[in-house]
Amino acid sequence: MEFAETSPGEDTQRRVLDAANDEPDPTDEGTGGAVTDPTDLVAADSAAALDLGLTCDVVSEFVVITGMSGAGRSHAADSLEDLGWFVIDNLPPSLVPKVAELALVPESRYSQVALVVGISVYRDDIVPAVRELRDTGAAVRLVFLDADDATLIRRYESTRRRHPLGDNRTVAAAIAEERELLQVVRAEADVVVDTSDLNVHELRARVVAMFGAEHPSSGLQVAVTSFGFKHRTPTDADLLFDCRFLPNPHWDEDLRELTGLDQAVKDFVLGQPQTKEFLVHLEQMLGMLLPAYVAEGKSYLTIGMGCTGGQHRSVVLAEWVAEMIREKGFDPLVTHRDRPL
């Protein structure tokens, strides 16, 4: 399922800053009217907050959303807005410190701020702006949305939108150049979300899991996903484990049509001697890594468990890993990317 275009809302906190004429990506439609001078918007909002007399504790939570054009920045921003975040779209990085000043004053009415930053004009300024924002002492998370080339090309072709770097070149060439230009930004990100296999509802679920009220804004947030290597390796996994060395339930006719969520498949996979030895070592490793990641200040950890098709072994082991992680005091998000429904 492809991402649908976003329609403008009549009552929205989103402010779209088009002063730099940044080209939107084909899935990223802003909501609201254009502002000729973004500085005027910051000043106006600051004055409005003081005039209204609305007060709250000093705001210190920011999310900066960036990534490949066509990967779904505005859909992620829509989800944050629905969660009550104050969202500013197409923000020039040079204005990030000004927005921080607005949000960090005691009189601010903004409890959580999301900044959606385009890349075609500002790519060299994103990392310095995020580092400057971190220097204020605020809690800052940089989210990079990605997708594989084939998916991005398909999205552009379906919407007939021009790529921001698409002057006098093919969409494929523009995507390749953008990916090269964004390597530094991607490396700086706290979390990379691969939207290649996500529809808008699944992307929203990922955003809610990371930034919803029931999930803390501090500490390590863990995601565990199963997948099939024949369908593509996930690009957003921090730790990836290949489970194909285990006997495959696919070759058992009684188990072939089942999945790793069925008890018979669980018993088959977990009953293998190789599985038992593997899980002993895996628990020891994660028992060492999880506290180390927390101590290092890592915000997000994605663990991928892969088998051939993503139906049997990887599903069983992803569920086992998630339960083991829960016993260690975390609340992992579990997804099964390729499991048949």
C-alpha positions, 0 to 999 in steps of 0.5 A: 500500500502506498502512502496517501497524500495529506490533505490540509486541516482547518485547525492545525498547529502545523506551520509550513515554512516555504521561504526557501522554496524547498521542494516537497517530496511526493508523500510529504504534503504540508498543512497550512499556508505559506509564510514569506519570512519564517523569522516573522512566524517565530516572532509572532508565535513568541508574542502570542504565547506571552500575550495569552498568558499560557504557562507551563514548565520549561519545554525540553523535548524536541524531535527533528524529522528528516530523511530521504525525499519520498520516505514519508516525513509529513506523514510522520509529522501528521502522527506527531501532531495527532499526539499533541506535538507542536509541529513546524514543517519545512523549517530552515535549520538556521531557525532551529535555535530561534524555535528553541528559544521560543520553546524553552522560555518559562512562558512557553505553551509548547510542551513538545516540539517537532521540527520537520527539516527538508534536505534539498537546500539545507542538508549541510546545515542539519547536523550543526543545527541539531548539535546546537540544539543539543547544546541547550541541554534539551532532550533532542532526538533526530529521526531519519526516514529512509526507503529503498530506491525501488520504493522511492522511485515507485512513489515518485512515479505514482504521484508524478511529482518532481524530485528536489534534486531532479533537474535534468536527471532521472529520478533514480539518479536524483535519489542516488545523489541524495542518498550520498549527500545525506550519509552524514545526516543518517549517521548522526540520527538517533533512529532510522525508520525504513518505510519501504514496507510500511503503509501510512497506518504502520508508519503511524504505529511506529511513531506512536510507539516511539513518541506516544504518551505511554512511552517514556521520552527518556531511556532506551526504547527497543524494537524487535522485528522478524523478517525474511532475507528473500524479501530484503534485509531491513536497513534500520536494524542496529543488531541483525541475527541470521536464524537460517542455520536452524532447521526450517519448519517449512519442510514439515508439511504439518507446519508449512502453512503455520507461522511462528505464532502457532504453538506447534512451530514454537515447539519445533523451533525452540526444541532444537539443540542449536536453538537452545545453545544460540539463545543462551549466548544471545541472552548473555550478549543482550544482557551485556549490551542493553545496560551498556546502551543505556549508560551510553545514552542510546535512545533507540535499539532495533533488533532484527531476527531473520530467516528465509521467508520471515514466517517461522524461525524468525517470528519465534525467535523475535517473540522469544527475544522480546519476552526476554527483554521485557524480563530485563525491564524494557517494553519492546515494540514487536513487529513481524514484517513478512509474516503472512496474515 
